Amino acid sequence: MTDYTIIINPINIVSKVDIWLTDIGELSNFQYFINEIVYCINGQWSTRPIDLRHHHPVEYITTQNTPSNLPIYKFFLDIYIDKFGPFRNAYHGIGGIYLQIGNMPQILRQKLKNHFLIGFIPFSASCDEVLQPLINDIQDLEHGYELEISNQTVWVTGGLGVIISDLPEGNEQSGIKNHNAHYGCRNCMIHHNNLHDITFDIVKYACYHHITTSHFEDISNAKTQAEREILSTQYGIREKPSSFDSISRDRHIQCPHDAFHCIGGLAKEMLQSTFGILNSIGENEFLNVWRNFEYPSVWSCQHNPISHLNSYFFSDYLRLSMIMPFLINRSLISTSMLNRTIVEFLIEESKFTKRQIIDQFLSLWASFSKMASLIFCKEFSEDNYNDLQQNIIHWSEKVGKFFPRITQLPNFHILCHFTMHARNFATLVNVAVPTKEMMHRLFKAMIPHSNKKNIEMDFVQRDNCLQTLRFLLDGGVDKRYDTERQLNFNMLSKDQCVRALLSSWYILPSKFDLEQDDDNTSLQITCMNENYINIKVQGLYTKHDLQTNNLEKNLDDNLFAELGRSYNEELDCTEHLTSRKVKYYSRTSISARTWGPAMQVHLGRVCT
């Protein structure tokens, strides 16, 4: 037998037969019936009853009749829910609710302009109250409605794509108990004491939508509260289903685990465990190698990973884990850099020699980095799925020898489901949401500039402002006002202050050619005269340079007024004068195309 898919050409089909799946009502006329399913798990073939299968959507979703004379536009909504702490020294967790269009290509979904903020779940507030308006809108979308697009009437319909969140929130939206319960996995019925079992049969003991629905009915029909609690514990589900059950969905398939959260959490545990086994000699040598290691220029500078690891974001954990094999290979040269206790434990329990400990430890980190890179691959083939499964098993066996505590974590068990998630959604990147971490970075950076009271409202106002600015700079028009009198945002985009927004990673307009500069020491500015392009300045003056040349950092009233008159006479506007501050540079280069082809000119003078 093989698990490869065989595609049969329709012309090779001789005739059709009626087959009865015995878990549904018996057919009046059939030639064959199926009561078992053959499947492969951990390289071995086995069978399971026919009722242990995921039903096709047509088996439990009632489709709506659509007009036959209208074009049909269908799209699906991906919802991301994640809680974060905006304050550094006080816990005040708020939950962000984000939405994306699931039909978009992956490269568009990763842009923040296509990452829409729905709202926030305030601290200690009920999640259902905030989500209910969104659920009502999805129900309306499922029924469909007419909409006029480009002077053409079309029929718009769709529904829920996936719900992605961390462990606690994801279990709540699936109707499953918390991850620390006896049965706390939202995709299978593994006991909390068996989370270390990487070979657990996640197919035979999987959670199936129709079975969980019957369990909720059993709990609802229970007569006493004690009976409901017993059934809830037995089934591993909550006493009431999620509010998302009022829309058409499969609560288990359409609520996959977030690979970004899972691998980021495991990377943090791996780093903490690694730094915990180093002695003072090992720590000093590791930090010396870490400080002198050449990082990609796009990586942000980080604090000491040993003493300030808790200040890292998930993306920082993942980046550091990708270079850990190189850091360990250069820094750990003998077991004298490790705590004596861990060395004795590995010799006694894992039967390692002292020479093997460093090699096996390096192999552990190399296998983790390889596994993480496979998980975040943007393309998968059949061989990639098999390689992913083998690498997960390979790393799981190694980490149990060095850090057995990690094998008891829920994130460790989630690895068992990644191959299934990757097959369901083509790649794991399609259901991984690192973008929302960038949103959280933006919000946390805004905290010092807010009143620190109603921060949820401050966050929403800021996001609405940026999204509106992005819409207008992309050529959008507010139809409520006279289009002839509206501000020309195309001209505004040439302003240096606004251009700083356009050239950043938040706003990516389609109508402006923003050339990126590979030299991080230079700054590209824009001239209002289109004949002068690629204006770059370098060599920012320091405070000492300003004092030496007797230069002021701010424009005085006379010069500012004169500059305003020049803007008014030459450009017929003064809106571009937004600040009195002045920066001085020692060098500038300009591409002039006044006389035919563009000509590069370098000027060795001060440019303001």
Secondary structure, DSSP 8 states (H G I E B T S, - for coil): ---S-----GGG------EEETTS---SS-SEEE-EEEEEETTEEEEEETTSS---GGGT-------TTS-EEEEEEEEEEEEE---SSS---EEEEEEEETTS-HHHHTSGGG-EEEEEE-TT--HHHHHHHHHHHHHHHHH-EEEEETTEEEEEEEEEEEEEE-HHHHHHHHTB--TTSSS--SSB---GGGTT-TT--TTTTB--HHHHHHHHHHHHH-SSHHHHHHHHHHHTB-SS--GGGGSS--TTTTS---HHHHHHHHHHHHHHHHHHTB-HHHHHHHHHHHHHS---TTS-----TTTSGGG--HHHHHHHHHHHHHHHHHH--SGGGB-HHHHHHHHHHS---HHHHHHHHHHHHHHHHHHHHHHT-S---HHHHHHHHHHHHHHHHHHHHH-GGGGGSHHHHHGGGHHHHHHHSSSSGGG---HHHHHHHHHHHHGGGS-SSSHHHHHHHHHHHHHHHHHHHTT---TTS-TTTS--HHHHTTSHHHHHHHTSSS---SSS-----S-TTEEEE--SSTTEEEEEEEEE--HHHHHHTT--SB--HHHHHHHHHHHHHHTS--TT----B---EEEEEEEE-TTSS-EEEEE-S-B-
